[in-house]
Amino acid sequence: MASASSSPKSLLVQGYEVVIGFETHAQLSTQSKIFSRASTAFGAEPNTQACAVDLALPGTLPVMNKGAVERAIEFGLAIGAHIAPRSIFARKNYFYPDLPKGYQISQFEIPVVQGGSVEFFLGEEKKSVRLVRAHLEEDAGKSLHEDFVGQSGIDLNRAGTPLLEIVTEPDMRSSAEAVAYAKELHKIVTWIGICDGNMQEGSFRCDANVSVRKPGEPLGTRREIKNLNSFKFMQQAIDFEVRWQIEQIEDGHAIQQATVLFNPDTGETRAMRTKEDAADYRYFPDPDLPPLCISEHWVQEVRAQMAELPRVMAQRFESQYGLGEYDATQLTQSLALSAYFEAAAKACGQPKLAGNWIMGEISRRLNAQDLAIDQAPVRPEGLGQLITRIADGTISNNAARQVFDALWDGSGSDVDTVIESKGLKQMNDTGALEKIVDDVIAANAKNVAEFKAGNEKALNALVGQIMKGSKGKANPQQVNELLRSKLGN
């Protein structure tokens, strides 16, 4: 992992600065493997999707999957990286039962994607994490231990599955920042469709390199937490590892570079093996694969076929709908969410109000019920109609909550029907409202005098009395204006 050129703003933990970098393996969404035609479908019976190339039988040769290369190009374009016009494949040598060849085909010296960055918000603070590289490689098989007593089985279905390994600079300074980065990266790869992002199936696997140091000192010795398959466990694992490393240092022990695993049952990390360095793998160019050459024409062809990127869409939301940068970013967290927002904004012509409802009440309810935006009981057109009725003065904000409740729980079919059935329409009879206002003024001489003496709070008491007299159907803004007019202010 490369050193950060500047130290990002960070919070100290017991006087130590936390330094985190990520290596993420995104399984590419091709139907066949990176160097063979074997299927990549998940869930097949063990060893039914491993062909002669995957098994490394004598005489077999790898052939590059064009779709895997195009997905790497898409990722590079999405993060503003340099797409190498010429990159090479190398053999990464290590010996493990689930690696049939005794080496993994990867990229070392010249990766296909170089540089780039991932930007995201942590709370309302904008962050940026620099990427070192993203390179193509093949996955290994899988060792199975659960169904074997005293022995292990090997499933080679995953062997040769195409991966894009995405490596960051050590730019993150807290577990919360690391999780926010991982979520943003997950959004990018799923948005552009190069990875399905299924963490439970291993399609999106994160390794966190964690170290601690006193502020201003050189980077500490890192320990790599392998295969974090949920954002919740990711934060727990990093927090535990940080505490453990600080305790070790405070007790006078040196941190040893190692690969560790996180046990979600105990909430602890444990060392699996000492961490290898590049020299241990004895990288050398793979003689069976020619250099990967990517022309500018090919890059532009891929670019032309890509959907609107989230950061580009967010910028469009700012200019087209007048949203702030934070709101625009939040409303482009997924294609489904952005589509919902645009449909609601179109239906009501009030994009800022639509965004506020989506980021507020709708997001709160979706999170509480663990629903996705496309499962929301209130469709965007319904939300747009509700906002229209608020904007044209038909209902108050309080009444709008009641209408929304009915739409969400299914007791109401559409906005106008709910308004009529519940009698929520605001009072539009100016004469009737004036009479209520006059009666309240006459009955509350003390509040009237206090307001005329400059006490603004006294006006709120009068407004409350009028709203009560109208049974909540008066328009609060209209009431306020009428009161001020009658009281000579």
matplotlib code that plots the C-alpha trace (Angstrom):
import matplotlib.pyplot as plt

x = [0.0, 1.3, 1.8, -0.6, 0.8, -1.1, -2.6, -6.4, -8.3, -8.9, -10.2, -7.6, -8.4, -6.7, -4.0, -3.5, -4.3, -6.1, -4.9, -7.0, -6.7, -8.9, -8.5, -11.8, -12.5, -15.5, -16.7, -17.4, -20.8, -19.8, -21.6, -18.3, -15.0, -12.1, -9.9, -12.4, -16.0, -17.1, -20.2, -19.9, -23.5, -23.7, -25.0, -24.2, -23.2, -19.5, -17.1, -19.8, -18.6, -14.9, -13.6, -10.2, -8.7, -9.9, -8.5, -5.1, -5.0, -1.9, -2.0, -4.7, -4.2, -6.1, -8.0, -9.0, -12.7, -13.4, -16.4, -14.2, -11.9, -14.8, -16.1, -12.7, -12.7, -16.2, -15.0, -12.0, -14.2, -16.6, -13.8, -11.9, -8.9, -6.3, -7.0, -3.7, -3.3, -1.1, -1.2, 0.3, -0.7, 1.5, 1.7, 1.3, 2.8, 1.5, 0.5, -2.9, -5.3, -8.0, -5.5, -5.0, -2.2, -0.1, -0.3, -3.0, -3.1, -3.3, -1.7, 1.2, 3.5, 1.1, -2.6, -5.4, -6.8, -4.5, -5.4, -8.8, -10.8, -14.0, -15.9, -18.7, -20.3, -19.6, -22.5, -22.5, -18.7, -17.4, -14.6, -12.4, -10.3, -7.6, -7.3, -3.9, -5.1, -7.7, -6.5, -8.0, -7.4, -8.9, -10.5, -9.4, -11.6, -13.1, -12.1, -15.2, -14.9, -18.5, -19.7, -16.5, -15.4, -11.7, -11.0, -11.8, -13.3, -12.4, -14.9, -13.4, -16.5, -15.2, -11.7, -11.2, -14.1, -13.2, -12.4, -11.5, -9.2, -9.6, -6.8, -6.9, -4.3, -4.4, -6.6, -9.3, -9.1, -12.0, -14.2, -17.2, -15.2, -14.1, -17.7, -18.9, -16.2, -17.1, -20.8, -20.0, -17.7, -20.5, -22.9, -20.6, -20.0, -23.7, -24.8, -22.7, -23.6, -20.1, -20.9, -24.1, -22.7, -24.0, -21.8, -23.3, -22.4, -18.9, -19.4, -18.1, -15.4, -13.5, -10.1, -9.2, -5.6, -5.5, -2.7, -2.3, 0.3, 1.0, 0.2, 3.1, 4.9, 5.5, 2.8, 2.5, 2.6, -0.7, -2.8, -5.2, -8.7, -9.8, -13.2, -15.5, -18.9, -21.2, -20.9, -22.0, -19.2, -16.8, -17.2, -17.1, -13.9, -12.0, -13.1, -11.9, -8.6, -7.9, -8.5, -6.4, -3.4, -3.4, -3.5, -0.6, 1.5, 0.6, 1.7, 5.1, 4.5, 5.3, 2.6, 3.5, 2.2, -0.5, -3.6, -6.5, -10.1, -13.1, -15.4, -18.9, -19.9, -17.2, -16.7, -12.9, -10.2, -7.7, -4.5, -4.6, -1.1, 1.8, 1.2, 3.1, 4.8, 5.0, 8.4, 6.9, 4.7, 7.6, 5.6, 6.7, 4.9, 2.6, 4.1, 0.7, -1.0, 0.0, -0.1, -3.6, -3.9, -6.8, -7.2, -8.7, -11.4, -12.4, -12.5, -14.8, -17.0, -17.4, -18.0, -20.8, -22.6, -22.5, -25.5, -25.3, -22.9, -24.0, -21.6, -22.8, -26.4, -25.9, -24.4, -27.4, -29.8, -28.0, -28.3, -31.7, -33.5, -31.7, -30.6, -27.5, -24.6, -25.4, -29.0, -28.1, -25.6, -28.1, -30.7, -28.4, -27.5, -29.1, -30.7, -34.0, -33.8, -32.9, -35.7, -38.2, -37.1, -37.3, -40.8, -42.0, -40.4, -42.0, -45.4, -45.4, -43.0, -41.5, -38.1, -36.8, -39.9, -39.9, -36.3, -37.0, -39.9, -37.8, -34.7, -36.9, -40.2, -39.8, -36.2, -37.1, -40.0, -38.0, -35.2, -37.6, -39.2, -36.0, -37.5, -35.9, -37.2, -38.9, -40.9, -42.2, -46.1, -46.3, -45.4, -43.6, -46.7, -48.7, -46.0, -46.0, -49.8, -49.5, -46.8, -49.0, -51.9, -49.6, -48.2, -51.7, -52.9, -55.5, -54.0, -51.7, -48.4, -50.0, -52.9, -50.3, -48.9, -52.3, -52.7, -49.2, -50.0, -53.1, -51.3, -48.4, -50.6, -52.9, -56.1, -56.3, -56.2, -55.2, -54.5, -57.7, -59.9, -58.1, -58.4, -62.2, -62.9, -61.0, -62.2, -58.6, -59.2, -58.0, -60.6, -60.9, -63.9, -62.3, -65.4, -65.7, -62.0, -62.2, -65.0, -62.9, -59.9, -62.1, -63.5, -60.1, -58.8, -61.8, -61.4, -57.6, -57.0, -53.9, -52.1, -53.1, -51.6, -48.4, -48.0, -48.6, -45.9, -43.4, -43.7, -43.7, -44.4, -47.8, -48.8, -48.2, -50.7, -53.3, -52.6, -53.0, -56.4, -57.5, -56.3, -58.2, -61.4, -61.1, -60.5, -57.1, -58.4, -57.2, -54.1, -51.5, -49.8, -53.1, -54.0, -50.7, -51.1, -54.7, -53.8, -50.9, -53.2, -55.9, -53.5, -51.8, -48.5]
y = [0.0, 3.4, 6.2, 9.0, 12.3, 14.2, 13.3, 13.5, 15.1, 12.4, 11.8, 10.4, 7.2, 7.2, 9.5, 7.4, 8.1, 5.3, 4.6, 2.4, 1.3, -1.1, -3.9, -4.9, -7.9, -7.2, -10.2, -9.1, -9.8, -11.9, -15.1, -17.0, -17.0, -14.7, -17.2, -20.0, -20.5, -22.2, -20.6, -18.2, -18.8, -19.0, -22.0, -25.0, -28.4, -28.5, -28.9, -28.9, -25.5, -26.1, -26.9, -28.2, -24.7, -24.0, -27.3, -26.5, -29.8, -30.2, -28.5, -26.0, -22.3, -19.2, -16.9, -13.5, -12.7, -9.4, -8.7, -8.7, -6.1, -3.9, -3.9, -2.9, 0.0, 1.0, 1.1, 3.2, 5.7, 5.9, 6.9, 9.2, 6.9, 6.3, 3.3, 1.8, 1.4, -1.6, -3.8, -7.2, -10.3, -12.0, -15.2, -14.8, -18.0, -19.6, -23.1, -23.9, -26.8, -24.6, -23.2, -25.9, -24.3, -23.4, -19.8, -17.2, -15.1, -11.5, -8.1, -6.7, -4.1, -2.6, -2.8, -1.9, 0.9, 3.4, 6.2, 7.7, 8.5, 7.8, 10.7, 10.4, 12.1, 11.2, 12.9, 16.2, 16.3, 15.5, 13.0, 11.6, 8.4, 8.0, 4.8, 3.3, 0.8, -1.7, -4.8, -7.9, -11.4, -14.8, -16.1, -19.3, -22.2, -22.8, -25.1, -26.7, -27.8, -27.9, -31.2, -33.2, -34.8, -34.6, -33.6, -30.8, -30.8, -28.6, -26.9, -25.4, -23.8, -20.3, -21.0, -18.7, -16.4, -12.8, -10.3, -6.7, -6.0, -2.3, -0.9, 2.4, 4.7, 4.6, 7.6, 6.6, 7.6, 5.9, 2.8, 5.1, 6.6, 3.2, 1.9, 5.0, 4.5, 0.8, 1.7, 4.3, 1.8, -0.8, 1.8, 2.5, -1.1, -2.0, 1.3, 0.7, -3.0, -4.6, -6.4, -7.6, -6.5, -9.6, -9.7, -12.8, -14.8, -13.3, -11.0, -8.0, -8.8, -6.2, -6.5, -3.7, -2.9, -1.3, 0.3, 2.9, 5.6, 8.6, 11.8, 12.8, 9.5, 7.1, 4.6, 1.8, -1.9, -3.0, -6.0, -7.1, -8.1, -10.5, -11.1, -8.7, -9.5, -7.0, -3.3, -3.9, -6.5, -4.2, -1.5, -3.9, -5.6, -2.4, -1.0, -4.1, -4.3, -0.6, -1.2, -4.4, -2.7, 0.2, -2.1, -4.1, -1.0, 0.4, -2.9, -2.6, -5.2, -4.6, -5.2, -8.0, -7.8, -10.4, -11.5, -11.8, -12.9, -11.4, -13.6, -12.0, -14.3, -13.0, -9.6, -10.2, -10.6, -13.4, -13.9, -16.5, -16.2, -13.8, -11.3, -12.0, -9.3, -9.1, -10.7, -13.8, -14.4, -14.4, -12.5, -12.9, -12.1, -14.9, -16.4, -17.8, -14.4, -11.5, -7.9, -6.5, -3.6, -1.1, 1.5, 4.9, 4.0, 1.0, 3.2, 5.6, 2.8, 1.6, 5.2, 5.7, 2.6, 3.5, 4.9, 8.3, 8.0, 8.8, 11.8, 13.2, 12.7, 14.4, 17.4, 17.4, 17.4, 20.4, 22.4, 21.1, 21.0, 23.5, 21.0, 21.4, 19.0, 17.0, 16.4, 15.6, 13.0, 11.4, 11.2, 9.4, 6.5, 4.1, 4.1, 3.2, 6.0, 8.6, 7.4, 7.7, 11.2, 12.4, 10.9, 12.6, 15.9, 15.7, 14.9, 17.9, 20.4, 20.9, 19.0, 20.4, 19.4, 16.0, 15.5, 16.5, 14.0, 11.2, 11.8, 12.3, 10.5, 7.9, 7.0, 6.7, 4.3, 2.2, 1.8, 0.9, -1.8, -2.9, -2.1, -0.9, 2.2, 0.2, -1.5, 1.7, 1.5, 5.2, 5.5, 8.6, 9.9, 9.7, 11.6, 14.2, 14.6, 15.0, 17.7, 19.5, 19.6, 21.0, 23.6, 24.8, 25.2, 22.4, 20.7, 21.7, 20.0, 18.2, 17.0, 15.8, 13.5, 11.9, 11.5, 10.0, 7.5, 6.3, 5.9, 4.0, 1.6, 1.0, 2.4, 5.2, 4.7, 8.2, 11.6, 13.4, 10.5, 10.5, 14.3, 14.1, 11.1, 12.4, 16.0, 17.4, 20.2, 23.5, 26.3, 28.4, 30.5, 33.9, 35.2, 32.3, 32.5, 36.3, 35.7, 33.2, 35.6, 38.5, 36.3, 35.2, 38.8, 39.9, 37.1, 37.5, 41.1, 40.4, 38.6, 41.3, 44.0, 42.0, 41.5, 45.2, 46.0, 44.0, 40.4, 38.2, 35.1, 36.4, 36.0, 32.3, 32.0, 33.8, 31.6, 28.5, 29.6, 30.3, 26.9, 25.3, 27.3, 26.1, 22.5, 22.6, 23.4, 27.0, 27.8, 28.8, 31.2, 32.8, 33.1, 34.7, 37.3, 38.0, 38.5, 40.9, 42.9, 43.2, 44.1, 46.8, 45.0]
z = [0.0, -1.0, 1.5, 1.6, 0.3, 2.9, 6.2, 6.0, 8.8, 11.5, 15.0, 17.5, 19.3, 22.7, 21.3, 18.1, 14.5, 12.7, 9.1, 6.8, 3.2, 1.3, -1.2, -2.7, -5.0, -7.2, -9.1, -12.7, -14.1, -17.1, -17.8, -18.4, -16.6, -17.3, -19.3, -20.2, -21.3, -18.0, -16.4, -13.4, -12.2, -8.4, -6.5, -8.8, -7.4, -6.4, -9.4, -12.0, -13.5, -13.8, -17.2, -18.3, -18.3, -14.8, -13.6, -15.2, -17.2, -19.3, -22.7, -21.9, -22.5, -21.2, -23.5, -22.4, -21.8, -23.7, -21.5, -18.4, -20.0, -21.0, -17.4, -16.1, -18.6, -17.4, -13.8, -14.8, -16.6, -13.6, -11.1, -13.5, -13.7, -16.4, -18.7, -19.5, -23.3, -22.6, -19.5, -18.8, -16.8, -14.3, -12.4, -8.7, -7.2, -4.1, -3.2, -1.7, -2.4, -4.1, -6.6, -9.2, -11.2, -8.2, -9.3, -9.9, -13.1, -12.0, -12.9, -11.0, -12.6, -15.1, -14.1, -16.5, -14.3, -12.7, -10.2, -9.9, -6.7, -4.9, -3.4, -0.8, 2.2, 5.8, 7.4, 5.6, 5.2, 1.8, 1.6, -1.1, -1.2, -3.8, -5.7, -6.5, -9.1, -10.2, -11.9, -13.5, -12.0, -11.6, -8.5, -6.7, -5.8, -2.3, 0.5, 2.2, 5.8, 7.1, 5.5, 6.1, 9.4, 9.9, 6.3, 3.8, 0.3, -2.7, -4.9, -8.0, -9.4, -8.5, -10.0, -12.9, -12.0, -13.2, -10.5, -10.4, -7.4, -6.4, -4.2, -2.3, -0.8, 3.1, 3.1, 5.6, 9.3, 11.0, 10.7, 9.8, 6.9, 5.7, 5.7, 3.9, 1.2, 0.9, 0.4, -2.2, -4.1, -3.9, -5.3, -8.2, -9.3, -9.1, -10.7, -13.8, -13.8, -13.7, -10.4, -8.7, -5.3, -3.5, -0.4, 1.0, -2.2, -2.2, -5.3, -3.4, -0.8, 1.1, 2.9, 5.3, 6.0, 9.4, 11.4, 14.1, 14.8, 16.9, 14.9, 12.7, 12.9, 9.9, 9.0, 11.5, 10.7, 9.2, 9.7, 6.9, 7.9, 5.1, 3.4, 5.2, 3.8, 5.4, 6.2, 9.8, 10.4, 8.6, 11.2, 14.1, 12.8, 12.2, 15.6, 17.4, 15.5, 16.3, 20.0, 19.9, 18.2, 20.6, 23.6, 22.2, 21.6, 25.0, 26.6, 24.9, 22.1, 18.5, 15.9, 13.5, 9.9, 9.5, 7.8, 10.2, 10.2, 11.9, 14.0, 14.1, 17.0, 19.3, 17.7, 17.6, 15.0, 15.1, 13.2, 10.3, 8.9, 8.7, 5.8, 2.6, 0.6, -3.2, -3.2, -1.6, -4.6, -7.1, -9.7, -13.3, -16.7, -17.8, -21.0, -22.1, -22.3, -24.6, -23.4, -23.1, -25.6, -25.2, -28.0, -27.4, -29.9, -27.7, -24.6, -26.4, -27.5, -24.0, -22.7, -25.3, -24.1, -20.4, -18.5, -16.8, -13.9, -10.4, -10.0, -13.4, -12.5, -9.1, -10.9, -13.3, -10.3, -8.9, -12.1, -13.3, -10.0, -7.9, -5.3, -3.0, -3.5, -0.4, -1.4, -5.0, -3.8, -1.4, -4.1, -6.5, -4.1, -6.6, -10.0, -8.4, -5.9, -8.6, -10.8, -7.9, -7.2, -10.8, -11.2, -8.0, -9.0, -12.4, -10.9, -8.6, -10.1, -6.6, -6.7, -3.4, -1.5, -3.3, -2.2, 1.4, 1.6, 0.1, 2.3, 5.3, 5.9, 3.1, 3.9, 7.6, 6.9, 4.4, 6.9, 9.7, 7.5, 5.7, 2.3, -0.9, -2.6, -5.4, -2.6, -1.1, -0.8, -1.8, -5.5, -6.8, -8.6, -5.3, -3.5, -6.2, -5.9, -2.1, -2.5, -5.0, -2.5, 0.1, -2.3, -3.6, -0.1, -0.2, 2.9, 5.7, 6.5, 9.5, 7.3, 4.7, 7.3, 7.8, 4.0, 3.8, 6.6, 4.8, 1.5, 3.2, 5.1, 2.2, 3.8, 1.2, -2.6, -3.7, -2.3, -3.1, -1.9, 1.4, 1.8, 1.2, 3.3, 6.3, 5.9, 5.7, 3.2, 4.5, 5.1, 2.0, 3.1, 3.8, 5.5, 7.9, 8.7, 9.4, 11.9, 13.8, 13.7, 15.0, 17.8, 18.9, 18.9, 21.0, 23.5, 24.0, 24.8, 26.8, 24.0, 21.5, 23.8, 24.2, 20.5, 19.8, 22.5, 20.4, 21.8, 18.7, 20.8, 21.7, 18.0, 18.2, 21.0, 18.9, 15.8, 18.0, 19.2, 15.6, 14.4, 17.3, 16.4, 12.7, 13.9, 12.2, 8.8, 8.5, 6.5, 9.1, 6.7, 5.8, 9.5, 10.2, 7.5, 8.4, 12.1, 11.3, 9.0, 11.6, 14.4, 12.3, 11.8]

ax = plt.figure().add_subplot(projection="3d")
ax.plot(x, y, z, "-o")
ax.set_aspect("equal")
plt.show()
